Amino acid sequence: MKKKKDRIDLRFALIGPGTMWNLLYEGMNQDVNLRSIFKGKDEESIEALIKFGEILKKKNDYDINIKEDGIEINNMININDFENGEKWTNLMNKLKEEIVKMI
C-alpha cells in the first residue's frame, strides 16, 4: 500500500506570455502564471482533489481547472517576485498535506 503522501503528486509549472527568448528580449519583469498541478494516484485521492477543487472554485479566489485526475491552480506573479513565488510554493505544499489528511 502506498504511503498517504505518495497518493498525490504536486508539480509546478511556470508559464510565461511567450517563449523564454521573449522574456529575455523584453525583460524579465513580465507577469507569469505559476501553475500548481495536483494529480491523484488512485480513485480516492482523485475524488478528494476534485471535491477540494470544487470548493475552491466556488470561492472565486483562485483560477482552478478541474481535470480528470486532479486539479490545477493558477496564480499570476511577477517573474522577479521570488518571495511571492516561494510563499505560493509553500502554500501549495501545505495544501497538499491538508488534502492528504482528508484521504
N, CA and C atoms as a LAMMPS dump frame, in Angstrom:
ITEM: TIMESTEP
0
ITEM: NUMBER OF ATOMS
309
ITEM: BOX BOUNDS ff ff ff
-5.0000000000000000e+02 5.0000000000000000e+02
-5.0000000000000000e+02 5.0000000000000000e+02
-5.0000000000000000e+02 5.0000000000000000e+02
ITEM: ATOMS id mol type element x y z
1 1 1 N 0.838 -1.186 0
2 1 2 C 0 0 0
3 1 3 C 0.884 1.251 0
4 2 1 N 0.502 2.235 -0.78
5 2 2 C 1.264 3.476 -0.865
6 2 3 C 1.115 4.274 0.412
7 3 1 N 2.172 5.015 0.742
8 3 2 C 2.062 5.954 1.844
9 3 3 C 1.1 7.046 1.42
10 4 1 N 0.388 7.63 2.401
11 4 2 C -0.605 8.643 2.08
12 4 3 C -0.023 9.788 1.265
13 5 1 N 1.155 10.275 1.654
14 5 2 C 1.733 11.438 0.961
15 5 3 C 2.088 11.124 -0.487
16 6 1 N 2.279 9.861 -0.815
17 6 2 C 2.632 9.458 -2.18
18 6 3 C 1.403 9.291 -3.077
19 7 1 N 0.204 9.452 -2.514
20 7 2 C -1.013 9.262 -3.3
21 7 3 C -1.381 10.495 -4.114
22 8 1 N -0.726 11.617 -3.801
23 8 2 C -0.955 12.852 -4.557
24 8 3 C 0.387 13.392 -5.013
25 9 1 N 0.469 13.671 -6.288
26 9 2 C 1.676 14.248 -6.881
27 9 3 C 1.448 15.744 -7.055
28 10 1 N 2.393 16.565 -6.596
29 10 2 C 2.314 18.019 -6.747
30 10 3 C 3.495 18.476 -7.587
31 11 1 N 3.184 19.139 -8.695
32 11 2 C 4.22 19.696 -9.565
33 11 3 C 3.91 21.16 -9.822
34 12 1 N 4.925 21.884 -10.24
35 12 2 C 4.768 23.297 -10.541
36 12 3 C 5.227 23.56 -11.962
37 13 1 N 4.537 24.477 -12.618
38 13 2 C 4.932 24.899 -13.965
39 13 3 C 4.929 26.423 -13.997
40 14 1 N 5.882 27.003 -14.683
41 14 2 C 5.966 28.446 -14.855
42 14 3 C 5.62 28.743 -16.301
43 15 1 N 4.524 29.462 -16.501
44 15 2 C 4.024 29.698 -17.853
45 15 3 C 4.095 31.192 -18.136
46 16 1 N 4.881 31.555 -19.149
47 16 2 C 5.06 32.958 -19.494
48 16 3 C 4.219 33.349 -20.688
49 17 1 N 4.204 34.637 -21.008
50 17 2 C 3.4 35.125 -22.124
51 17 3 C 3.974 34.769 -23.49
52 18 1 N 5.164 34.27 -23.534
53 18 2 C 5.803 33.902 -24.795
54 18 3 C 6.909 32.915 -24.516
55 19 1 N 7.867 32.886 -25.382
56 19 2 C 8.997 31.987 -25.195
57 19 3 C 9.986 32.594 -24.213
58 20 1 N 10.915 31.819 -23.762
59 20 2 C 11.956 32.325 -22.882
60 20 3 C 12.75 33.419 -23.592
61 21 1 N 12.904 33.305 -24.903
62 21 2 C 13.605 34.332 -25.667
63 21 3 C 12.861 35.669 -25.565
64 22 1 N 11.516 35.645 -25.653
65 22 2 C 10.723 36.867 -25.486
66 22 3 C 10.971 37.494 -24.122
67 23 1 N 11.004 36.656 -23.095
68 23 2 C 11.227 37.17 -21.752
69 23 3 C 12.596 37.828 -21.635
70 24 1 N 13.603 37.204 -22.238
71 24 2 C 14.95 37.774 -22.176
72 24 3 C 15.032 39.061 -22.981
73 25 1 N 14.422 39.076 -24.143
74 25 2 C 14.48 40.239 -25.019
75 25 3 C 13.655 41.405 -24.458
76 26 1 N 12.45 41.109 -23.959
77 26 2 C 11.545 42.149 -23.49
78 26 3 C 11.768 42.529 -22.036
79 27 1 N 12.499 41.72 -21.338
80 27 2 C 12.753 41.996 -19.921
81 27 3 C 12.134 40.952 -19.032
82 28 1 N 12.765 40.723 -17.917
83 28 2 C 12.348 39.668 -17.003
84 28 3 C 11.337 40.149 -15.967
85 29 1 N 10.645 41.256 -16.242
86 29 2 C 9.696 41.759 -15.257
87 29 3 C 8.253 41.525 -15.68
88 30 1 N 8.033 40.597 -16.571
89 30 2 C 6.675 40.284 -17.014
90 30 3 C 5.987 39.363 -16.018
91 31 1 N 4.665 39.471 -15.999
92 31 2 C 3.894 38.547 -15.17
93 31 3 C 3.901 37.165 -15.804
94 32 1 N 3.917 36.162 -14.962
95 32 2 C 3.857 34.782 -15.424
96 32 3 C 2.824 34.04 -14.578
97 33 1 N 2.378 32.931 -15.092
98 33 2 C 1.423 32.089 -14.387
99 33 3 C 2.203 30.968 -13.706
100 34 1 N 2.132 30.928 -12.375
101 34 2 C 2.713 29.819 -11.626
102 34 3 C 1.598 28.805 -11.435
103 35 1 N 1.683 27.706 -12.14
104 35 2 C 0.636 26.685 -12.112
105 35 3 C 1.031 25.567 -11.15
106 36 1 N 0.137 25.256 -10.247
107 36 2 C 0.306 24.139 -9.318
108 36 3 C -0.576 23.004 -9.813
109 37 1 N 0.029 21.852 -10.026
110 37 2 C -0.681 20.712 -10.6
111 37 3 C -0.727 19.593 -9.566
112 38 1 N -1.944 19.279 -9.123
113 38 2 C -2.162 18.195 -8.165
114 38 3 C -2.764 17.019 -8.93
115 39 1 N -2.088 15.871 -8.893
116 39 2 C -2.614 14.67 -9.551
117 39 3 C -2.767 13.555 -8.532
118 40 1 N -3.963 12.965 -8.526
119 40 2 C -4.206 11.833 -7.654
120 40 3 C -3.701 10.551 -8.302
121 41 1 N -3.247 9.63 -7.467
122 41 2 C -2.701 8.38 -7.993
123 41 3 C -3.658 7.206 -7.827
124 42 1 N -4.799 7.446 -7.196
125 42 2 C -5.823 6.412 -7.063
126 42 3 C -7.184 7.101 -7.013
127 43 1 N -8.231 6.323 -7.101
128 43 2 C -9.586 6.879 -7.202
129 43 3 C -9.95 7.754 -6.004
130 44 1 N -9.605 7.308 -4.809
131 44 2 C -9.952 8.069 -3.602
132 44 3 C -9.239 9.428 -3.561
133 45 1 N -7.972 9.459 -3.913
134 45 2 C -7.234 10.728 -3.887
135 45 3 C -7.713 11.663 -5
136 46 1 N -8.062 11.11 -6.155
137 46 2 C -8.602 11.93 -7.248
138 46 3 C -9.929 12.554 -6.823
139 47 1 N -10.807 11.765 -6.201
140 47 2 C -12.094 12.286 -5.729
141 47 3 C -11.899 13.391 -4.7
142 48 1 N -10.942 13.222 -3.782
143 48 2 C -10.675 14.248 -2.77
144 48 3 C -10.182 15.539 -3.42
145 49 1 N -9.306 15.416 -4.406
146 49 2 C -8.798 16.594 -5.109
147 49 3 C -9.914 17.328 -5.844
148 50 1 N -10.751 16.577 -6.526
149 50 2 C -11.841 17.201 -7.285
150 50 3 C -12.822 17.897 -6.345
151 51 1 N -13.168 17.268 -5.235
152 51 2 C -14.071 17.9 -4.266
153 51 3 C -13.446 19.182 -3.716
154 52 1 N -12.172 19.117 -3.395
155 52 2 C -11.492 20.289 -2.873
156 52 3 C -11.433 21.39 -3.932
157 53 1 N -11.162 21.003 -5.172
158 53 2 C -11.133 21.964 -6.268
159 53 3 C -12.476 22.639 -6.465
160 54 1 N -13.567 21.874 -6.338
161 54 2 C -14.906 22.444 -6.481
162 54 3 C -15.195 23.461 -5.372
163 55 1 N -14.733 23.181 -4.164
164 55 2 C -14.911 24.121 -3.055
165 55 3 C -14.139 25.406 -3.336
166 56 1 N -12.884 25.285 -3.749
167 56 2 C -12.074 26.466 -4.059
168 56 3 C -12.65 27.257 -5.227
169 57 1 N -13.172 26.549 -6.195
170 57 2 C -13.725 27.219 -7.383
171 57 3 C -14.923 28.087 -7.012
172 58 1 N -15.742 27.636 -6.066
173 58 2 C -16.911 28.396 -5.624
174 58 3 C -16.513 29.691 -4.931
175 59 1 N -15.346 29.701 -4.299
176 59 2 C -14.892 30.9 -3.59
177 59 3 C -14.416 31.986 -4.55
178 60 1 N -14.11 31.636 -5.786
179 60 2 C -13.632 32.576 -6.801
180 60 3 C -12.353 33.307 -6.414
181 61 1 N -11.593 32.77 -5.478
182 61 2 C -10.322 33.384 -5.087
183 61 3 C -9.172 32.928 -5.971
184 62 1 N -9.346 31.798 -6.615
185 62 2 C -8.274 31.208 -7.417
186 62 3 C -8.807 30.789 -8.782
187 63 1 N -7.909 30.71 -9.737
188 63 2 C -8.236 30.168 -11.053
189 63 3 C -7.984 28.663 -10.977
190 64 1 N -9.058 27.897 -10.92
191 64 2 C -8.989 26.445 -10.731
192 64 3 C -9.462 25.745 -11.997
193 65 1 N -8.701 24.764 -12.431
194 65 2 C -9.127 23.883 -13.514
195 65 3 C -9.246 22.481 -12.938
196 66 1 N -10.435 21.897 -13.048
197 66 2 C -10.636 20.531 -12.563
198 66 3 C -10.356 19.587 -13.728
199 67 1 N -9.46 18.651 -13.497
200 67 2 C -9.05 17.68 -14.511
201 67 3 C -9.572 16.303 -14.129
202 68 1 N -9.443 15.358 -15.037
203 68 2 C -9.948 14.001 -14.745
204 68 3 C -9.118 13.29 -13.678
205 69 1 N -7.881 13.751 -13.451
206 69 2 C -7.024 13.096 -12.459
207 69 3 C -6.6 14.02 -11.328
208 70 1 N -7.224 15.209 -11.237
209 70 2 C -6.87 16.131 -10.158
210 70 3 C -7.268 17.556 -10.494
211 71 1 N -6.46 18.506 -10.026
212 71 2 C -6.766 19.921 -10.232
213 71 3 C -5.496 20.693 -10.583
214 72 1 N -5.708 21.843 -11.231
215 72 2 C -4.638 22.809 -11.481
216 72 3 C -5.076 24.125 -10.857
217 73 1 N -4.15 24.776 -10.17
218 73 2 C -4.423 26.08 -9.574
219 73 3 C -3.429 27.056 -10.183
220 74 1 N -3.948 28.149 -10.733
221 74 2 C -3.109 29.143 -11.398
222 74 3 C -3.009 30.404 -10.559
223 75 1 N -1.8 30.966 -10.519
224 75 2 C -1.552 32.198 -9.782
225 75 3 C -0.625 33.078 -10.605
226 76 1 N -1.076 34.293 -10.921
227 76 2 C -0.244 35.224 -11.667
228 76 3 C 0.721 35.92 -10.715
229 77 1 N 2.012 35.854 -11.045
230 77 2 C 3.024 36.543 -10.252
231 77 3 C 3.972 37.269 -11.193
232 78 1 N 4.661 38.26 -10.663
233 78 2 C 5.699 38.943 -11.409
234 78 3 C 6.923 38.041 -11.412
235 79 1 N 7.551 37.864 -12.548
236 79 2 C 8.658 36.914 -12.651
237 79 3 C 9.812 37.262 -11.723
238 80 1 N 9.966 38.524 -11.379
239 80 2 C 11.044 38.904 -10.461
240 80 3 C 10.625 38.816 -8.997
241 81 1 N 9.385 38.447 -8.746
242 81 2 C 8.864 38.411 -7.386
243 81 3 C 9.078 37.019 -6.787
244 82 1 N 10.319 36.712 -6.477
245 82 2 C 10.658 35.387 -5.973
246 82 3 C 10.046 35.121 -4.601
247 83 1 N 9.878 36.171 -3.798
248 83 2 C 9.303 35.996 -2.468
249 83 3 C 7.871 35.487 -2.555
250 84 1 N 7.045 36.119 -3.415
251 84 2 C 5.669 35.644 -3.578
252 84 3 C 5.632 34.261 -4.204
253 85 1 N 6.543 33.969 -5.114
254 85 2 C 6.629 32.636 -5.697
255 85 3 C 6.937 31.589 -4.652
256 86 1 N 7.849 31.927 -3.744
257 86 2 C 8.204 31 -2.666
258 86 3 C 7.047 30.812 -1.696
259 87 1 N 6.343 31.905 -1.376
260 87 2 C 5.171 31.804 -0.487
261 87 3 C 4.098 30.92 -1.124
262 88 1 N 3.888 31.098 -2.441
263 88 2 C 2.895 30.294 -3.144
264 88 3 C 3.27 28.815 -3.109
265 89 1 N 4.535 28.526 -3.345
266 89 2 C 5.008 27.14 -3.327
267 89 3 C 4.791 26.525 -1.946
268 90 1 N 5.133 27.251 -0.892
269 90 2 C 4.926 26.749 0.47
270 90 3 C 3.446 26.526 0.76
271 91 1 N 2.592 27.462 0.31
272 91 2 C 1.147 27.321 0.495
273 91 3 C 0.625 26.067 -0.205
274 92 1 N 1.074 25.812 -1.417
275 92 2 C 0.606 24.644 -2.168
276 92 3 C 1.083 23.34 -1.514
277 93 1 N 2.293 23.335 -0.963
278 93 2 C 2.772 22.147 -0.258
279 93 3 C 1.953 21.891 1.005
280 94 1 N 1.573 22.956 1.708
281 94 2 C 0.71 22.802 2.891
282 94 3 C -0.678 22.329 2.48
283 95 1 N -1.163 22.847 1.356
284 95 2 C -2.455 22.423 0.837
285 95 3 C -2.435 20.922 0.534
286 96 1 N -1.36 20.46 -0.069
287 96 2 C -1.23 19.024 -0.357
288 96 3 C -1.288 18.22 0.945
289 97 1 N -0.591 18.69 1.983
290 97 2 C -0.601 17.987 3.27
291 97 3 C -2.014 17.9 3.838
292 98 1 N -2.774 18.981 3.725
293 98 2 C -4.144 19.001 4.25
294 98 3 C -5.055 18.064 3.463
295 99 1 N -4.877 18.023 2.145
296 99 2 C -5.692 17.113 1.327
297 99 3 C -5.345 15.671 1.667
298 100 1 N -4.068 15.387 1.867
299 100 2 C -3.638 14.036 2.207
300 100 3 C -4.27 13.612 3.532
301 101 1 N -4.379 14.53 4.478
302 101 2 C -5.003 14.201 5.768
303 101 3 C -6.465 13.824 5.593
304 102 1 N -7.131 14.41 4.594
305 102 2 C -8.563 14.126 4.35
306 102 3 C -8.791 12.75 3.749
307 103 1 N -7.787 12.197 3.114
308 103 2 C -7.957 10.905 2.427
309 103 3 C -8.023 9.778 3.447
